């Protein structure tokens, strides 16, 4: 549960992430503008 919440917070953040999953977070951030609502 904690790891999922961390990923969601990183996806919602506007700052650049320097973690191992940086590329995935960046892709989600780019695509989230295409959605009105995104539920995990």
mmCIF entry with sequence, helices, sheets and N, C-alpha, C, O atoms, coordinates in Angstrom:
data_MODEL
# 
_entry.id   MODEL 
# 
_entity.id                         1 
_entity.type                       polymer 
_entity.pdbx_number_of_molecules   1 
# 
_entity_poly.entity_id                      1 
_entity_poly.type                           'polypeptide(L)' 
_entity_poly.nstd_linkage                   no 
_entity_poly.nstd_monomer                   no 
_entity_poly.pdbx_seq_one_letter_code       
;(UNK)(UNK)(UNK)(UNK)(UNK)(UNK)(UNK)(UNK)(UNK)(UNK)(UNK)(UNK)(UNK)(UNK)(UNK)(UNK)
(UNK)(UNK)(UNK)(UNK)(UNK)(UNK)(UNK)(UNK)(UNK)(UNK)(UNK)(UNK)(UNK)(UNK)(UNK)(UNK)
(UNK)(UNK)(UNK)(UNK)(UNK)(UNK)(UNK)(UNK)
;
_entity_poly.pdbx_seq_one_letter_code_can   XXXXXXXXXXXXXXXXXXXXXXXXXXXXXXXXXXXXXXXX 
_entity_poly.pdbx_strand_id                 A 
# 
loop_
_entity_poly_seq.entity_id 
_entity_poly_seq.num 
_entity_poly_seq.mon_id 
_entity_poly_seq.hetero 
1 1  UNK n 
1 2  UNK n 
1 3  UNK n 
1 4  UNK n 
1 5  UNK n 
1 6  UNK n 
1 7  UNK n 
1 8  UNK n 
1 9  UNK n 
1 10 UNK n 
1 11 UNK n 
1 12 UNK n 
1 13 UNK n 
1 14 UNK n 
1 15 UNK n 
1 16 UNK n 
1 17 UNK n 
1 18 UNK n 
1 19 UNK n 
1 20 UNK n 
1 21 UNK n 
1 22 UNK n 
1 23 UNK n 
1 24 UNK n 
1 25 UNK n 
1 26 UNK n 
1 27 UNK n 
1 28 UNK n 
1 29 UNK n 
1 30 UNK n 
1 31 UNK n 
1 32 UNK n 
1 33 UNK n 
1 34 UNK n 
1 35 UNK n 
1 36 UNK n 
1 37 UNK n 
1 38 UNK n 
1 39 UNK n 
1 40 UNK n 
# 
_struct_asym.id          A 
_struct_asym.entity_id   1 
# 
loop_
_struct_conf.conf_type_id 
_struct_conf.id 
_struct_conf.pdbx_PDB_helix_id 
_struct_conf.beg_label_comp_id 
_struct_conf.beg_label_asym_id 
_struct_conf.beg_label_seq_id 
_struct_conf.pdbx_beg_PDB_ins_code 
_struct_conf.end_label_comp_id 
_struct_conf.end_label_asym_id 
_struct_conf.end_label_seq_id 
_struct_conf.pdbx_end_PDB_ins_code 
_struct_conf.beg_auth_comp_id 
_struct_conf.beg_auth_asym_id 
_struct_conf.beg_auth_seq_id 
_struct_conf.end_auth_comp_id 
_struct_conf.end_auth_asym_id 
_struct_conf.end_auth_seq_id 
_struct_conf.pdbx_PDB_helix_class 
_struct_conf.details 
_struct_conf.pdbx_PDB_helix_length 
HELX_P HELX_P1 AA1 UNK A 2  ? UNK A 12 ? UNK A 2  UNK A 12 1 ? 11 
HELX_P HELX_P2 AA2 UNK A 22 ? UNK A 31 ? UNK A 22 UNK A 31 1 ? 10 
HELX_P HELX_P3 AA3 UNK A 32 ? UNK A 34 ? UNK A 32 UNK A 34 5 ? 3  
# 
_struct_conf_type.id          HELX_P 
_struct_conf_type.criteria    ? 
_struct_conf_type.reference   ? 
# 
loop_
_atom_site.group_PDB 
_atom_site.id 
_atom_site.type_symbol 
_atom_site.label_atom_id 
_atom_site.label_alt_id 
_atom_site.label_comp_id 
_atom_site.label_asym_id 
_atom_site.label_entity_id 
_atom_site.label_seq_id 
_atom_site.pdbx_PDB_ins_code 
_atom_site.Cartn_x 
_atom_site.Cartn_y 
_atom_site.Cartn_z 
_atom_site.occupancy 
_atom_site.B_iso_or_equiv 
_atom_site.pdbx_formal_charge 
_atom_site.auth_seq_id 
_atom_site.auth_comp_id 
_atom_site.auth_asym_id 
_atom_site.auth_atom_id 
_atom_site.pdbx_PDB_model_num 
ATOM 1   N N  . UNK A 1 1  ? 0.827   -1.187 0.000   1.00 0.00 ? 1  UNK A N  1 
ATOM 2   C CA . UNK A 1 1  ? 0.000   0.000  0.000   1.00 0.00 ? 1  UNK A CA 1 
ATOM 3   C C  . UNK A 1 1  ? 0.874   1.254  0.000   1.00 0.00 ? 1  UNK A C  1 
ATOM 4   O O  . UNK A 1 1  ? 0.572   2.207  -0.719  1.00 0.00 ? 1  UNK A O  1 
ATOM 5   N N  . UNK A 1 2  ? 1.926   1.275  0.773   1.00 0.00 ? 2  UNK A N  1 
ATOM 6   C CA . UNK A 1 2  ? 2.794   2.450  0.837   1.00 0.00 ? 2  UNK A CA 1 
ATOM 7   C C  . UNK A 1 2  ? 3.495   2.726  -0.469  1.00 0.00 ? 2  UNK A C  1 
ATOM 8   O O  . UNK A 1 2  ? 3.627   3.883  -0.866  1.00 0.00 ? 2  UNK A O  1 
ATOM 9   N N  . UNK A 1 3  ? 3.951   1.680  -1.152  1.00 0.00 ? 3  UNK A N  1 
ATOM 10  C CA . UNK A 1 3  ? 4.637   1.864  -2.436  1.00 0.00 ? 3  UNK A CA 1 
ATOM 11  C C  . UNK A 1 3  ? 3.690   2.436  -3.478  1.00 0.00 ? 3  UNK A C  1 
ATOM 12  O O  . UNK A 1 3  ? 4.079   3.306  -4.257  1.00 0.00 ? 3  UNK A O  1 
ATOM 13  N N  . UNK A 1 4  ? 2.457   1.959  -3.503  1.00 0.00 ? 4  UNK A N  1 
ATOM 14  C CA . UNK A 1 4  ? 1.462   2.458  -4.463  1.00 0.00 ? 4  UNK A CA 1 
ATOM 15  C C  . UNK A 1 4  ? 1.190   3.937  -4.232  1.00 0.00 ? 4  UNK A C  1 
ATOM 16  O O  . UNK A 1 4  ? 1.102   4.718  -5.179  1.00 0.00 ? 4  UNK A O  1 
ATOM 17  N N  . UNK A 1 5  ? 1.060   4.311  -2.972  1.00 0.00 ? 5  UNK A N  1 
ATOM 18  C CA . UNK A 1 5  ? 0.787   5.705  -2.641  1.00 0.00 ? 5  UNK A CA 1 
ATOM 19  C C  . UNK A 1 5  ? 1.954   6.597  -3.055  1.00 0.00 ? 5  UNK A C  1 
ATOM 20  O O  . UNK A 1 5  ? 1.751   7.716  -3.526  1.00 0.00 ? 5  UNK A O  1 
ATOM 21  N N  . UNK A 1 6  ? 3.152   6.106  -2.881  1.00 0.00 ? 6  UNK A N  1 
ATOM 22  C CA . UNK A 1 6  ? 4.342   6.859  -3.279  1.00 0.00 ? 6  UNK A CA 1 
ATOM 23  C C  . UNK A 1 6  ? 4.347   7.104  -4.786  1.00 0.00 ? 6  UNK A C  1 
ATOM 24  O O  . UNK A 1 6  ? 4.638   8.212  -5.235  1.00 0.00 ? 6  UNK A O  1 
ATOM 25  N N  . UNK A 1 7  ? 4.026   6.078  -5.562  1.00 0.00 ? 7  UNK A N  1 
ATOM 26  C CA . UNK A 1 7  ? 3.993   6.213  -7.026  1.00 0.00 ? 7  UNK A CA 1 
ATOM 27  C C  . UNK A 1 7  ? 2.919   7.212  -7.431  1.00 0.00 ? 7  UNK A C  1 
ATOM 28  O O  . UNK A 1 7  ? 3.154   8.046  -8.305  1.00 0.00 ? 7  UNK A O  1 
ATOM 29  N N  . UNK A 1 8  ? 1.754   7.143  -6.818  1.00 0.00 ? 8  UNK A N  1 
ATOM 30  C CA . UNK A 1 8  ? 0.672   8.077  -7.145  1.00 0.00 ? 8  UNK A CA 1 
ATOM 31  C C  . UNK A 1 8  ? 1.093   9.501  -6.820  1.00 0.00 ? 8  UNK A C  1 
ATOM 32  O O  . UNK A 1 8  ? 0.838   10.409 -7.611  1.00 0.00 ? 8  UNK A O  1 
ATOM 33  N N  . UNK A 1 9  ? 1.732   9.721  -5.676  1.00 0.00 ? 9  UNK A N  1 
ATOM 34  C CA . UNK A 1 9  ? 2.194   11.063 -5.318  1.00 0.00 ? 9  UNK A CA 1 
ATOM 35  C C  . UNK A 1 9  ? 3.226   11.574 -6.318  1.00 0.00 ? 9  UNK A C  1 
ATOM 36  O O  . UNK A 1 9  ? 3.210   12.751 -6.680  1.00 0.00 ? 9  UNK A O  1 
ATOM 37  N N  . UNK A 1 10 ? 4.128   10.692 -6.769  1.00 0.00 ? 10 UNK A N  1 
ATOM 38  C CA . UNK A 1 10 ? 5.143   11.097 -7.737  1.00 0.00 ? 10 UNK A CA 1 
ATOM 39  C C  . UNK A 1 10 ? 4.512   11.435 -9.078  1.00 0.00 ? 10 UNK A C  1 
ATOM 40  O O  . UNK A 1 10 ? 4.976   12.340 -9.771  1.00 0.00 ? 10 UNK A O  1 
ATOM 41  N N  . UNK A 1 11 ? 3.454   10.713 -9.452  1.00 0.00 ? 11 UNK A N  1 
ATOM 42  C CA . UNK A 1 11 ? 2.759   10.997 -10.711 1.00 0.00 ? 11 UNK A CA 1 
ATOM 43  C C  . UNK A 1 11 ? 2.038   12.340 -10.653 1.00 0.00 ? 11 UNK A C  1 
ATOM 44  O O  . UNK A 1 11 ? 1.935   13.041 -11.660 1.00 0.00 ? 11 UNK A O  1 
ATOM 45  N N  . UNK A 1 12 ? 1.543   12.694 -9.479  1.00 0.00 ? 12 UNK A N  1 
ATOM 46  C CA . UNK A 1 12 ? 0.817   13.945 -9.320  1.00 0.00 ? 12 UNK A CA 1 
ATOM 47  C C  . UNK A 1 12 ? 1.749   15.139 -9.173  1.00 0.00 ? 12 UNK A C  1 
ATOM 48  O O  . UNK A 1 12 ? 1.333   16.274 -9.404  1.00 0.00 ? 12 UNK A O  1 
ATOM 49  N N  . UNK A 1 13 ? 2.973   14.908 -8.802  1.00 0.00 ? 13 UNK A N  1 
ATOM 50  C CA . UNK A 1 13 ? 3.931   16.000 -8.590  1.00 0.00 ? 13 UNK A CA 1 
ATOM 51  C C  . UNK A 1 13 ? 4.345   16.625 -9.917  1.00 0.00 ? 13 UNK A C  1 
ATOM 52  O O  . UNK A 1 13 ? 4.297   15.983 -10.966 1.00 0.00 ? 13 UNK A O  1 
ATOM 53  N N  . UNK A 1 14 ? 4.745   17.869 -9.848  1.00 0.00 ? 14 UNK A N  1 
ATOM 54  C CA . UNK A 1 14 ? 5.202   18.561 -11.062 1.00 0.00 ? 14 UNK A CA 1 
ATOM 55  C C  . UNK A 1 14 ? 6.719   18.549 -11.185 1.00 0.00 ? 14 UNK A C  1 
ATOM 56  O O  . UNK A 1 14 ? 7.265   18.882 -12.236 1.00 0.00 ? 14 UNK A O  1 
ATOM 57  N N  . UNK A 1 15 ? 7.393   18.167 -10.116 1.00 0.00 ? 15 UNK A N  1 
ATOM 58  C CA . UNK A 1 15 ? 8.848   18.145 -10.146 1.00 0.00 ? 15 UNK A CA 1 
ATOM 59  C C  . UNK A 1 15 ? 9.377   16.876 -10.818 1.00 0.00 ? 15 UNK A C  1 
ATOM 60  O O  . UNK A 1 15 ? 8.654   15.887 -10.942 1.00 0.00 ? 15 UNK A O  1 
ATOM 61  N N  . UNK A 1 16 ? 10.611  16.909 -11.240 1.00 0.00 ? 16 UNK A N  1 
ATOM 62  C CA . UNK A 1 16 ? 11.245  15.764 -11.885 1.00 0.00 ? 16 UNK A CA 1 
ATOM 63  C C  . UNK A 1 16 ? 11.627  14.746 -10.828 1.00 0.00 ? 16 UNK A C  1 
ATOM 64  O O  . UNK A 1 16 ? 12.144  15.096 -9.767  1.00 0.00 ? 16 UNK A O  1 
ATOM 65  N N  . UNK A 1 17 ? 11.368  13.494 -11.128 1.00 0.00 ? 17 UNK A N  1 
ATOM 66  C CA . UNK A 1 17 ? 11.661  12.417 -10.192 1.00 0.00 ? 17 UNK A CA 1 
ATOM 67  C C  . UNK A 1 17 ? 12.983  11.771 -10.576 1.00 0.00 ? 17 UNK A C  1 
ATOM 68  O O  . UNK A 1 17 ? 13.255  11.591 -11.763 1.00 0.00 ? 17 UNK A O  1 
ATOM 69  N N  . UNK A 1 18 ? 13.806  11.422 -9.603  1.00 0.00 ? 18 UNK A N  1 
ATOM 70  C CA . UNK A 1 18 ? 15.116  10.825 -9.861  1.00 0.00 ? 18 UNK A CA 1 
ATOM 71  C C  . UNK A 1 18 ? 15.194  9.380  -9.362  1.00 0.00 ? 18 UNK A C  1 
ATOM 72  O O  . UNK A 1 18 ? 16.277  8.894  -9.038  1.00 0.00 ? 18 UNK A O  1 
ATOM 73  N N  . UNK A 1 19 ? 14.059  8.700  -9.300  1.00 0.00 ? 19 UNK A N  1 
ATOM 74  C CA . UNK A 1 19 ? 14.049  7.330  -8.800  1.00 0.00 ? 19 UNK A CA 1 
ATOM 75  C C  . UNK A 1 19 ? 14.248  6.334  -9.934  1.00 0.00 ? 19 UNK A C  1 
ATOM 76  O O  . UNK A 1 19 ? 14.395  6.714  -11.096 1.00 0.00 ? 19 UNK A O  1 
ATOM 77  N N  . UNK A 1 20 ? 14.251  5.075  -9.584  1.00 0.00 ? 20 UNK A N  1 
ATOM 78  C CA . UNK A 1 20 ? 14.443  3.993  -10.558 1.00 0.00 ? 20 UNK A CA 1 
ATOM 79  C C  . UNK A 1 20 ? 13.323  3.979  -11.602 1.00 0.00 ? 20 UNK A C  1 
ATOM 80  O O  . UNK A 1 20 ? 13.551  3.627  -12.759 1.00 0.00 ? 20 UNK A O  1 
ATOM 81  N N  . UNK A 1 21 ? 12.124  4.362  -11.190 1.00 0.00 ? 21 UNK A N  1 
ATOM 82  C CA . UNK A 1 21 ? 10.977  4.314  -12.102 1.00 0.00 ? 21 UNK A CA 1 
ATOM 83  C C  . UNK A 1 21 ? 10.712  5.664  -12.771 1.00 0.00 ? 21 UNK A C  1 
ATOM 84  O O  . UNK A 1 21 ? 9.589   5.956  -13.181 1.00 0.00 ? 21 UNK A O  1 
ATOM 85  N N  . UNK A 1 22 ? 11.737  6.461  -12.873 1.00 0.00 ? 22 UNK A N  1 
ATOM 86  C CA . UNK A 1 22 ? 11.608  7.810  -13.443 1.00 0.00 ? 22 UNK A CA 1 
ATOM 87  C C  . UNK A 1 22 ? 10.950  7.815  -14.817 1.00 0.00 ? 22 UNK A C  1 
ATOM 88  O O  . UNK A 1 22 ? 10.078  8.645  -15.074 1.00 0.00 ? 22 UNK A O  1 
ATOM 89  N N  . UNK A 1 23 ? 11.347  6.910  -15.702 1.00 0.00 ? 23 UNK A N  1 
ATOM 90  C CA . UNK A 1 23 ? 10.795  6.880  -17.063 1.00 0.00 ? 23 UNK A CA 1 
ATOM 91  C C  . UNK A 1 23 ? 9.302   6.579  -17.046 1.00 0.00 ? 23 UNK A C  1 
ATOM 92  O O  . UNK A 1 23 ? 8.542   7.157  -17.823 1.00 0.00 ? 23 UNK A O  1 
ATOM 93  N N  . UNK A 1 24 ? 8.885   5.686  -16.172 1.00 0.00 ? 24 UNK A N  1 
ATOM 94  C CA . UNK A 1 24 ? 7.461   5.339  -16.076 1.00 0.00 ? 24 UNK A CA 1 
ATOM 95  C C  . UNK A 1 24 ? 6.666   6.525  -15.539 1.00 0.00 ? 24 UNK A C  1 
ATOM 96  O O  . UNK A 1 24 ? 5.595   6.845  -16.056 1.00 0.00 ? 24 UNK A O  1 
ATOM 97  N N  . UNK A 1 25 ? 7.186   7.171  -14.509 1.00 0.00 ? 25 UNK A N  1 
ATOM 98  C CA . UNK A 1 25 ? 6.528   8.340  -13.930 1.00 0.00 ? 25 UNK A CA 1 
ATOM 99  C C  . UNK A 1 25 ? 6.396   9.438  -14.983 1.00 0.00 ? 25 UNK A C  1 
ATOM 100 O O  . UNK A 1 25 ? 5.349   10.076 -15.091 1.00 0.00 ? 25 UNK A O  1 
ATOM 101 N N  . UNK A 1 26 ? 7.445   9.655  -15.747 1.00 0.00 ? 26 UNK A N  1 
ATOM 102 C CA . UNK A 1 26 ? 7.437   10.692 -16.797 1.00 0.00 ? 26 UNK A CA 1 
ATOM 103 C C  . UNK A 1 26 ? 6.387   10.388 -17.861 1.00 0.00 ? 26 UNK A C  1 
ATOM 104 O O  . UNK A 1 26 ? 5.690   11.296 -18.312 1.00 0.00 ? 26 UNK A O  1 
ATOM 105 N N  . UNK A 1 27 ? 6.263   9.123  -18.268 1.00 0.00 ? 27 UNK A N  1 
ATOM 106 C CA . UNK A 1 27 ? 5.249   8.731  -19.244 1.00 0.00 ? 27 UNK A CA 1 
ATOM 107 C C  . UNK A 1 27 ? 3.841   8.966  -18.714 1.00 0.00 ? 27 UNK A C  1 
ATOM 108 O O  . UNK A 1 27 ? 2.976   9.464  -19.435 1.00 0.00 ? 27 UNK A O  1 
ATOM 109 N N  . UNK A 1 28 ? 3.613   8.609  -17.456 1.00 0.00 ? 28 UNK A N  1 
ATOM 110 C CA . UNK A 1 28 ? 2.295   8.823  -16.854 1.00 0.00 ? 28 UNK A CA 1 
ATOM 111 C C  . UNK A 1 28 ? 1.985   10.310 -16.783 1.00 0.00 ? 28 UNK A C  1 
ATOM 112 O O  . UNK A 1 28 ? 0.862   10.723 -17.075 1.00 0.00 ? 28 UNK A O  1 
ATOM 113 N N  . UNK A 1 29 ? 2.973   11.123 -16.397 1.00 0.00 ? 29 UNK A N  1 
ATOM 114 C CA . UNK A 1 29 ? 2.759   12.566 -16.307 1.00 0.00 ? 29 UNK A CA 1 
ATOM 115 C C  . UNK A 1 29 ? 2.419   13.157 -17.670 1.00 0.00 ? 29 UNK A C  1 
ATOM 116 O O  . UNK A 1 29 ? 1.584   14.057 -17.755 1.00 0.00 ? 29 UNK A O  1 
ATOM 117 N N  . UNK A 1 30 ? 3.043   12.673 -18.726 1.00 0.00 ? 30 UNK A N  1 
ATOM 118 C CA . UNK A 1 30 ? 2.753   13.179 -20.068 1.00 0.00 ? 30 UNK A CA 1 
ATOM 119 C C  . UNK A 1 30 ? 1.353   12.793 -20.523 1.00 0.00 ? 30 UNK A C  1 
ATOM 120 O O  . UNK A 1 30 ? 0.677   13.579 -21.186 1.00 0.00 ? 30 UNK A O  1 
ATOM 121 N N  . UNK A 1 31 ? 0.919   11.598 -20.174 1.00 0.00 ? 31 UNK A N  1 
ATOM 122 C CA . UNK A 1 31 ? -0.371  11.092 -20.636 1.00 0.00 ? 31 UNK A CA 1 
ATOM 123 C C  . UNK A 1 31 ? -1.538  11.522 -19.771 1.00 0.00 ? 31 UNK A C  1 
ATOM 124 O O  . UNK A 1 31 ? -2.682  11.460 -20.221 1.00 0.00 ? 31 UNK A O  1 
ATOM 125 N N  . UNK A 1 32 ? -1.289  11.959 -18.536 1.00 0.00 ? 32 UNK A N  1 
ATOM 126 C CA . UNK A 1 32 ? -2.397  12.282 -17.642 1.00 0.00 ? 32 UNK A CA 1 
ATOM 127 C C  . UNK A 1 32 ? -3.198  13.489 -18.127 1.00 0.00 ? 32 UNK A C  1 
ATOM 128 O O  . UNK A 1 32 ? -4.356  13.642 -17.739 1.00 0.00 ? 32 UNK A O  1 
ATOM 129 N N  . UNK A 1 33 ? -2.630  14.329 -18.943 1.00 0.00 ? 33 UNK A N  1 
ATOM 130 C CA . UNK A 1 33 ? -3.359  15.480 -19.481 1.00 0.00 ? 33 UNK A CA 1 
ATOM 131 C C  . UNK A 1 33 ? -4.469  15.044 -20.442 1.00 0.00 ? 33 UNK A C  1 
ATOM 132 O O  . UNK A 1 33 ? -5.405  15.801 -20.696 1.00 0.00 ? 33 UNK A O  1 
ATOM 133 N N  . UNK A 1 34 ? -4.362  13.830 -20.971 1.00 0.00 ? 34 UNK A N  1 
ATOM 134 C CA . UNK A 1 34 ? -5.357  13.318 -21.906 1.00 0.00 ? 34 UNK A CA 1 
ATOM 135 C C  . UNK A 1 34 ? -6.604  12.778 -21.213 1.00 0.00 ? 34 UNK A C  1 
ATOM 136 O O  . UNK A 1 34 ? -7.581  12.443 -21.883 1.00 0.00 ? 34 UNK A O  1 
ATOM 137 N N  . UNK A 1 35 ? -6.588  12.687 -19.888 1.00 0.00 ? 35 UNK A N  1 
ATOM 138 C CA . UNK A 1 35 ? -7.685  12.087 -19.140 1.00 0.00 ? 35 UNK A CA 1 
ATOM 139 C C  . UNK A 1 35 ? -8.373  13.117 -18.259 1.00 0.00 ? 35 UNK A C  1 
ATOM 140 O O  . UNK A 1 35 ? -7.733  14.028 -17.733 1.00 0.00 ? 35 UNK A O  1 
ATOM 141 N N  . UNK A 1 36 ? -9.674  12.965 -18.105 1.00 0.00 ? 36 UNK A N  1 
ATOM 142 C CA . UNK A 1 36 ? -10.403 13.802 -17.160 1.00 0.00 ? 36 UNK A CA 1 
ATOM 143 C C  . UNK A 1 36 ? -10.274 13.240 -15.759 1.00 0.00 ? 36 UNK A C  1 
ATOM 144 O O  . UNK A 1 36 ? -10.206 13.988 -14.783 1.00 0.00 ? 36 UNK A O  1 
ATOM 145 N N  . UNK A 1 37 ? -10.242 11.909 -15.660 1.00 0.00 ? 37 UNK A N  1 
ATOM 146 C CA . UNK A 1 37 ? -10.118 11.259 -14.365 1.00 0.00 ? 37 UNK A CA 1 
ATOM 147 C C  . UNK A 1 37 ? -9.294  9.993  -14.544 1.00 0.00 ? 37 UNK A C  1 
ATOM 148 O O  . UNK A 1 37 ? -9.477  9.258  -15.514 1.00 0.00 ? 37 UNK A O  1 
ATOM 149 N N  . UNK A 1 38 ? -8.408  9.747  -13.629 1.00 0.00 ? 38 UNK A N  1 
ATOM 150 C CA . UNK A 1 38 ? -7.561  8.563  -13.688 1.00 0.00 ? 38 UNK A CA 1 
ATOM 151 C C  . UNK A 1 38 ? -7.605  7.885  -12.340 1.00 0.00 ? 38 UNK A C  1 
ATOM 152 O O  . UNK A 1 38 ? -7.200  8.464  -11.332 1.00 0.00 ? 38 UNK A O  1 
ATOM 153 N N  . UNK A 1 39 ? -8.099  6.648  -12.317 1.00 0.00 ? 39 UNK A N  1 
ATOM 154 C CA . UNK A 1 39 ? -8.249  5.901  -11.079 1.00 0.00 ? 39 UNK A CA 1 
ATOM 155 C C  . UNK A 1 39 ? -7.396  4.661  -11.140 1.00 0.00 ? 39 UNK A C  1 
ATOM 156 O O  . UNK A 1 39 ? -7.449  3.905  -12.110 1.00 0.00 ? 39 UNK A O  1 
ATOM 157 N N  . UNK A 1 40 ? -6.599  4.449  -10.092 1.00 0.00 ? 40 UNK A N  1 
ATOM 158 C CA . UNK A 1 40 ? -5.753  3.266  -10.016 1.00 0.00 ? 40 UNK A CA 1 
ATOM 159 C C  . UNK A 1 40 ? -6.416  2.234  -9.133  1.00 0.00 ? 40 UNK A C  1 
ATOM 160 O O  . UNK A 1 40 ? -5.868  1.151  -8.931  1.00 0.00 ? 40 UNK A O  1 
# 
